[in-house]
């Protein structure tokens, strides 16, 4: 079994040296860039405006919010986000801290929504990370409304941009 793993990792078990293979003689090799941009691939990568990336990760800060200490309000907001973003909910786990605060995650087939709140400061730190056809930007207004936020700050990261 160890030999099998060594061979898969590209190490020659006899000489303990790396091996490379010249693929130039294969007629059916398609360049990686062409394969990744292929819209018919069923891998849930996002292909938009000539970019290919794993998913959209939004960092959402709720400022001047209310209801951030209520586990039921947080769960309801998570569920509304999942529905509006057209995501698939697998599981929600929330924890209520004493004397205040809520932390939790909604695990999605498309990735996750997570939160940690500081209700004494009216602040909630949310992450919304989704791949595939989900629409994570729809979560922003839902969170604004759910917590009656005075302000929302959002940053977007294209996860895996330039990597895949």
C-alpha positions in Angstrom: 0.0 0.0 0.0 2.9 2.4 0.7 4.3 1.8 -2.7 0.9 2.6 -4.3 0.9 6.0 -2.5 4.5 6.7 -3.6 3.6 5.9 -7.2 0.5 8.2 -7.0 2.6 11.0 -5.6 5.1 10.8 -8.5 8.0 9.4 -6.5 9.9 6.4 -7.9 10.1 3.9 -4.9 13.2 2.3 -6.3 15.3 5.5 -6.6 13.4 7.8 -4.3 13.4 10.5 -7.0 10.6 12.4 -8.7 9.4 11.4 -12.1 7.9 13.5 -14.7 6.1 12.4 -17.9 6.0 14.1 -21.2 2.4 14.4 -22.3 3.2 16.0 -25.7 2.7 12.6 -27.4 -1.0 12.3 -26.3 -3.4 13.6 -28.9 -6.4 13.9 -26.6 -4.8 16.2 -23.9 -6.8 19.4 -23.5 -5.1 22.4 -21.9 -6.2 23.0 -18.3 -7.5 26.5 -19.1 -9.8 25.2 -21.8 -11.1 22.4 -19.5 -11.8 24.8 -16.7 -13.7 27.3 -18.8 -15.9 24.6 -20.3 -19.4 25.5 -19.2 -20.6 21.9 -19.5 -18.4 20.8 -16.6 -20.4 19.6 -13.6 -17.9 20.7 -10.8 -19.7 23.7 -9.3 -16.9 26.2 -10.1 -18.1 29.6 -11.1 -17.3 30.7 -14.6 -18.0 34.4 -15.1 -16.5 37.2 -17.2 -13.6 35.0 -18.2 -12.7 34.0 -14.6 -13.0 30.6 -13.0 -13.2 30.4 -9.2 -14.4 28.1 -6.5 -17.0 30.4 -5.0 -18.0 33.9 -3.8 -17.2 34.6 -0.2 -18.8 37.6 1.3 -17.6 39.2 4.6 -20.7 41.0 5.9 -20.6 43.3 8.9 -23.9 44.2 10.5 -23.4 47.5 12.4 -25.9 49.1 14.7 -28.1 45.9 14.6 -30.7 44.6 17.0 -31.8 41.0 17.7 -28.2 39.8 17.6 -28.5 38.1 20.9 -31.5 36.0 19.9 -30.8 32.6 18.6 -34.2 32.3 17.0 -33.7 35.5 15.1 -30.3 34.4 13.9 -31.7 31.0 12.8 -34.6 32.6 10.9 -32.2 35.0 9.2 -30.0 32.0 8.1 -33.0 30.2 6.7 -34.2 33.3 4.8 -30.7 33.7 3.4 -30.5 30.1 2.3 -33.9 30.3 0.5 -33.2 33.7 -1.2 -29.7 32.7 -2.3 -31.2 29.4 -3.7 -28.8 27.3 -1.7 -29.3 23.9 -0.1 -29.4 23.7 3.7 -27.7 20.7 5.2 -27.5 21.6 8.9 -27.7 24.6 11.2 -25.8 24.7 14.5 -26.0 27.7 16.8 -24.6 28.4 20.2 -25.9 31.1 22.7 -23.2 32.6 24.9 -23.7 34.0 28.4 -24.1 36.8 29.2 -24.6 37.6 25.5 -23.7 36.6 21.9 -24.5 34.0 19.3 -22.1 31.9 17.2 -23.1 29.5 14.5 -23.0 28.0 11.1 -25.4 27.0 8.4 -23.7 24.2 6.5 -24.8 24.3 2.9 -24.2 21.9 -0.1 -22.7 25.1 -1.6 -20.5 25.8 1.4 -21.7 27.8 4.5 -23.1 30.9 6.3 -21.5 31.7 9.6 -21.8 34.3 12.3 -20.4 35.6 15.6 -22.3 38.4 17.3 -21.5 41.1 19.9 -25.0 42.3 20.7 -23.7 44.7 23.4 -22.0 46.6 20.5 -24.8 46.0 18.0 -22.3 44.2 15.8 -22.5 40.9 13.9 -19.8 39.3 11.8 -21.2 37.2 9.0 -19.5 35.0 6.3 -21.5 33.9 3.3 -19.5 31.5 1.1 -21.2 29.8 -1.8 -20.2 28.0 -5.0 -22.2 27.0 -8.0 -25.4 28.7 -9.0 -26.2 30.1 -5.6 -26.6 33.9 -5.3 -24.8 35.0 -2.1 -25.3 38.7 -2.6 -29.0 38.2 -1.9 -28.1 37.6 1.7 -26.9 41.2 2.3 -30.4 42.8 2.3 -31.9 39.9 4.3 -29.3 40.4 7.1 -29.8 44.2 7.0 -33.6 43.7 7.4 -33.4 40.8 9.9 -31.2 42.8 12.3 -32.5 46.3 11.5 -28.9 47.4 10.8 -27.9 51.0 10.7 -25.1 50.1 8.4 -23.8 47.1 6.4 -20.2 46.7 5.2 -19.5 44.0 2.7 -16.3 42.7 1.1 -16.2 40.1 -1.6 -13.5 37.5 -2.1 -13.5 35.2 -5.2 -12.2 32.1 -3.6 -9.7 30.2 -5.8 -9.5 33.1 -8.3 -6.3 32.6 -10.3 -5.7 29.2 -8.7 -7.9 26.9 -10.7 
